[in-house]
Amino acid sequence: MRDQFVFKPCVVVLSGTPLSGKTHLANILEKMSNLRVIDVDSVRNEIDESRKINLQVRMLPPEQEKEVMVRSYAELCKRAENIAASGAPVLITGTFSRTEFKSELKRIVEDGSVTVRVFLLTVSDEEAGRRIEKRKSEGSLSNIDSLDKYQWAKSMFGKIDFAKVTEIDSSNAGCANSIIETLEGFEMLA
């Protein structure tokens, strides 16, 4: 296997429910390639003043949280579009679960000036349960800290429906390679 895959300018999207492995997989793909990674949670933490003041803030009141997340997804997509337009490939992660979270990405896809490739990461309920327990044992802060909360989040999840989406089971050890194989058409020639 090569040391690193080099991709043309594009936007790669890892979407999925909480606990589907978006951030973990993004970190692996970043090491395997020239993809620059931006996570919606990082953007949210940058732009939300209440989280800057108190790093332990996990969830704001519902309407305030929704407003922050809408702004975070818009900013995430604008950054990705700018990076791709400047000549570099970028990978963005987020649930993209609500219509309001998808609007800026939908605009980019429909505009067509930047190539966008969307992946939906899936995971079984059993695996989600294992991941919840692992996060708890590591002392990780998470809004989804029980299987009931995971089921609730999963019930609220709406898939991206305005672009071709490739589903990947993130519990499969080879899922990073599956994504790389799907992106082969975006590779730069040596």
C-alpha positions as a Python dict, from the first residue, in 0.01 Angstrom:
ca = {
    (1, 'M'): (0, 0, 0),
    (2, 'R'): (115, 354, -70),
    (3, 'D'): (227, 595, 200),
    (4, 'Q'): (-39, 852, 114),
    (5, 'F'): (-325, 900, -131),
    (6, 'V'): (-330, 1238, -303),
    (7, 'F'): (-668, 1370, -408),
    (8, 'K'): (-777, 1648, -638),
    (9, 'P'): (-969, 1941, -487),
    (10, 'C'): (-1305, 1812, -366),
    (11, 'V'): (-1532, 1804, -62),
    (12, 'V'): (-1574, 1465, 105),
    (13, 'V'): (-1861, 1445, 355),
    (14, 'L'): (-1881, 1191, 638),
    (15, 'S'): (-2236, 1199, 771),
    (16, 'G'): (-2413, 968, 1012),
    (17, 'T'): (-2578, 935, 1347),
    (18, 'P'): (-2388, 1010, 1665),
    (19, 'L'): (-2149, 723, 1746),
    (20, 'S'): (-2115, 620, 1381),
    (21, 'G'): (-1741, 691, 1390),
    (22, 'K'): (-1724, 1008, 1181),
    (23, 'T'): (-1445, 1180, 1373),
    (24, 'H'): (-1245, 862, 1428),
    (25, 'L'): (-1263, 768, 1061),
    (26, 'A'): (-1183, 1125, 952),
    (27, 'N'): (-863, 1113, 1157),
    (28, 'I'): (-762, 785, 990),
    (29, 'L'): (-836, 921, 642),
    (30, 'E'): (-642, 1239, 717),
    (31, 'K'): (-333, 1028, 796),
    (32, 'M'): (-382, 819, 480),
    (33, 'S'): (-422, 1110, 242),
    (34, 'N'): (-392, 1482, 175),
    (35, 'L'): (-749, 1546, 292),
    (36, 'R'): (-785, 1838, 533),
    (37, 'V'): (-1038, 1760, 804),
    (38, 'I'): (-1294, 1997, 956),
    (39, 'D'): (-1546, 1871, 1212),
    (40, 'V'): (-1872, 2054, 1282),
    (41, 'D'): (-1818, 2019, 1659),
    (42, 'S'): (-1486, 2206, 1629),
    (43, 'V'): (-1654, 2482, 1429),
    (44, 'R'): (-1936, 2499, 1686),
    (45, 'N'): (-1686, 2532, 1970),
    (46, 'E'): (-1510, 2815, 1783),
    (47, 'I'): (-1821, 3022, 1711),
    (48, 'D'): (-2034, 2959, 2022),
    (49, 'E'): (-1947, 3215, 2288),
    (50, 'S'): (-2103, 3013, 2572),
    (51, 'R'): (-1873, 2719, 2494),
    (52, 'K'): (-1570, 2949, 2484),
    (53, 'I'): (-1653, 3065, 2836),
    (54, 'N'): (-1729, 2718, 2974),
    (55, 'L'): (-1567, 2422, 2799),
    (56, 'Q'): (-1795, 2182, 2991),
    (57, 'V'): (-2110, 2309, 2813),
    (58, 'R'): (-2257, 2010, 2631),
    (59, 'M'): (-2601, 2132, 2531),
    (60, 'L'): (-2771, 2471, 2528),
    (61, 'P'): (-3147, 2524, 2554),
    (62, 'P'): (-3303, 2360, 2243),
    (63, 'E'): (-3371, 2671, 2030),
    (64, 'Q'): (-3035, 2825, 2115),
    (65, 'E'): (-2854, 2498, 2040),
    (66, 'K'): (-3034, 2466, 1707),
    (67, 'E'): (-2940, 2823, 1608),
    (68, 'V'): (-2574, 2761, 1697),
    (69, 'M'): (-2573, 2436, 1500),
    (70, 'V'): (-2734, 2593, 1191),
    (71, 'R'): (-2459, 2860, 1194),
    (72, 'S'): (-2194, 2592, 1257),
    (73, 'Y'): (-2302, 2379, 958),
    (74, 'A'): (-2318, 2686, 734),
    (75, 'E'): (-1967, 2788, 841),
    (76, 'L'): (-1837, 2430, 803),
    (77, 'C'): (-1961, 2414, 444),
    (78, 'K'): (-1831, 2762, 355),
    (79, 'R'): (-1486, 2671, 485),
    (80, 'A'): (-1490, 2344, 290),
    (81, 'E'): (-1598, 2519, -28),
    (82, 'N'): (-1320, 2778, 10),
    (83, 'I'): (-1054, 2514, 75),
    (84, 'A'): (-1160, 2310, -229),
    (85, 'A'): (-1178, 2625, -444),
    (86, 'S'): (-822, 2710, -335),
    (87, 'G'): (-702, 2376, -475),
    (88, 'A'): (-704, 2135, -181),
    (89, 'P'): (-929, 1840, -92),
    (90, 'V'): (-1123, 1865, 231),
    (91, 'L'): (-1318, 1618, 444),
    (92, 'I'): (-1601, 1748, 663),
    (93, 'T'): (-1783, 1558, 937),
    (94, 'G'): (-2122, 1607, 1093),
    (95, 'T'): (-2456, 1437, 1128),
    (96, 'F'): (-2624, 1663, 870),
    (97, 'S'): (-2938, 1528, 1035),
    (98, 'R'): (-3177, 1821, 994),
    (99, 'T'): (-3288, 2006, 683),
    (100, 'E'): (-3150, 2331, 827),
    (101, 'F'): (-2808, 2171, 873),
    (102, 'K'): (-2800, 2059, 509),
    (103, 'S'): (-2895, 2380, 327),
    (104, 'E'): (-2543, 2514, 266),
    (105, 'L'): (-2415, 2172, 157),
    (106, 'K'): (-2713, 2138, -77),
    (107, 'R'): (-2626, 2477, -230),
    (108, 'I'): (-2267, 2361, -291),
    (109, 'V'): (-2383, 2033, -449),
    (110, 'E'): (-2636, 2209, -672),
    (111, 'D'): (-2387, 2480, -771),
    (112, 'G'): (-2155, 2211, -907),
    (113, 'S'): (-1838, 2423, -900),
    (114, 'V'): (-1684, 2190, -639),
    (115, 'T'): (-1697, 1812, -656),
    (116, 'V'): (-1875, 1667, -353),
    (117, 'R'): (-1872, 1303, -243),
    (118, 'V'): (-2103, 1200, 43),
    (119, 'F'): (-2068, 898, 271),
    (120, 'L'): (-2323, 783, 527),
    (121, 'L'): (-2160, 593, 811),
    (122, 'T'): (-2377, 329, 973),
    (123, 'V'): (-2336, 121, 1285),
    (124, 'S'): (-2546, -147, 1452),
    (125, 'D'): (-2724, -71, 1777),
    (126, 'E'): (-2501, -326, 1950),
    (127, 'E'): (-2188, -149, 1828),
    (128, 'A'): (-2331, 189, 1929),
    (129, 'G'): (-2384, 46, 2278),
    (130, 'R'): (-2021, -69, 2292),
    (131, 'R'): (-1905, 277, 2180),
    (132, 'I'): (-2118, 446, 2449),
    (133, 'E'): (-1960, 226, 2717),
    (134, 'K'): (-1611, 293, 2580),
    (135, 'R'): (-1671, 670, 2589),
    (136, 'K'): (-1798, 645, 2947),
    (137, 'S'): (-1493, 444, 3056),
    (138, 'E'): (-1267, 707, 2895),
    (139, 'G'): (-1452, 992, 3069),
    (140, 'S'): (-1551, 1144, 2736),
    (141, 'L'): (-1817, 1415, 2734),
    (142, 'S'): (-2106, 1325, 2508),
    (143, 'N'): (-2471, 1419, 2477),
    (144, 'I'): (-2539, 1058, 2378),
    (145, 'D'): (-2450, 867, 2694),
    (146, 'S'): (-2710, 589, 2686),
    (147, 'L'): (-2866, 355, 2433),
    (148, 'D'): (-3202, 532, 2487),
    (149, 'K'): (-3049, 867, 2389),
    (150, 'Y'): (-2883, 701, 2090),
    (151, 'Q'): (-3219, 557, 1979),
    (152, 'W'): (-3377, 902, 2016),
    (153, 'A'): (-3101, 1066, 1808),
    (154, 'K'): (-3127, 790, 1549),
    (155, 'S'): (-3505, 844, 1523),
    (156, 'M'): (-3446, 1214, 1448),
    (157, 'F'): (-3183, 1144, 1183),
    (158, 'G'): (-3260, 1241, 824),
    (159, 'K'): (-3027, 1123, 549),
    (160, 'I'): (-2882, 1352, 284),
    (161, 'D'): (-3114, 1314, -15),
    (162, 'F'): (-2982, 1568, -267),
    (163, 'A'): (-2658, 1393, -363),
    (164, 'K'): (-2536, 1042, -432),
    (165, 'V'): (-2464, 882, -95),
    (166, 'T'): (-2245, 578, -35),
    (167, 'E'): (-2327, 384, 282),
    (168, 'I'): (-2035, 245, 481),
    (169, 'D'): (-2058, 20, 788),
    (170, 'S'): (-1810, 188, 1021),
    (171, 'S'): (-1782, -118, 1246),
    (172, 'N'): (-1600, -291, 958),
    (173, 'A'): (-1223, -268, 1015),
    (174, 'G'): (-1166, -193, 646),
    (175, 'C'): (-1409, 97, 621),
    (176, 'A'): (-1133, 358, 567),
    (177, 'N'): (-1003, 155, 273),
    (178, 'S'): (-1357, 129, 134),
    (179, 'I'): (-1382, 507, 134),
    (180, 'I'): (-1039, 543, -28),
    (181, 'E'): (-1141, 295, -300),
    (182, 'T'): (-1462, 491, -366),
    (183, 'L'): (-1257, 812, -396),
    (184, 'E'): (-1011, 665, -648),
    (185, 'G'): (-1161, 872, -928),
    (186, 'F'): (-1062, 1184, -737),
    (187, 'E'): (-695, 1087, -713),
    (188, 'M'): (-433, 1303, -877),
    (189, 'L'): (-207, 1129, -1122),
    (190, 'A'): (152, 1092, -1006),
}
